[in-house]
Amino acid sequence: MRQILFAALALVMTGCATGPLNETGTFLPPLHRQALDHAQLCCASYKDIQYEKLQRGVEISAVISPSSPAFEFGGQKSFFAAYELPTGANRFLVVTTVPVNMVWNPAGHVMVPSVQFVDSAYRSIEIILPHYETDSGWRGSWAEALVKVPNDAKYAILIDTKDATGLSWRSSDRASRSLFVRNGPTGKISIKTLGE
């Protein structure tokens, strides 16, 4: 009986450690970094990127994985999710990210997205690494940032940059009362636009 229990526990732990995309090793460092290093660039310019259209007040979720498109942003390659912004004034983005693969695997991580803004002529405006506020609740742990959209921005691209090291969550289980989760190039994110 004891051997059956250990075998079942090993099976459960192995299944959970492979990552939420059911792709073996997707979220296990350093495999996701290696996947990025070997990924082919999807596009020659910002004009070639496919942008998903955002509607004001509607949240869109995405999983950025090794099968996501990759592009070089300011000389740094990143997997990404790209969006066409609604027009208007006083626009803001709410960007949310969640840590992945944290239950059974101490090598879990969180994507800390920077936002690359692009204008209607497909020129880079700026890359912003927003300040994320972390929280936890019945739906798990997440981090959220509010980002002011530049007036001339038509597109927003969520990318990973080397400027982000990770995020810390409050944790009553640790002596430090916090849990630091390192940044990774893949993860679960969502985006929503606010404004007039």
JOPE-V773180 format. One line per field, one symbol per residue. ss: DSSP state (H for helix, E for strand, - for the rest). phi: phi as a letter, one per 30 degrees, with the letter a starting at -180 (. if undefined). A space follows every 10 residues. Layout:
ss=???
phi=???
This chain:
ss=-HHHHHHHHH HHHHHH---- ---------- HHHHHHHH-- E----HHH-- -EE--E---E EEEE-----E EEE--EEEEE EEEE------ -EEEEEEE-E --------EE ---EEEEEE- ---EEEEE-- --EEEEE--E EEEEEEEE-- --EEEEEEE- -----EEEEE -------EEE EEE---EEEE EEEE--
phi=.ddddddddd ddddddddjd chceieccdc ddddddecdd ddbcaddddd cddcceicdc cbccbdcddb acchibdada bcbcdddkch dbcccbbbdb icdcbdcdab dcdccccbdd cicdcacccd dcccabadcj cabbbcbdde ecdcbbbdbc bddcclbccd bddcddibbd cddbdblcbb bbcbkd
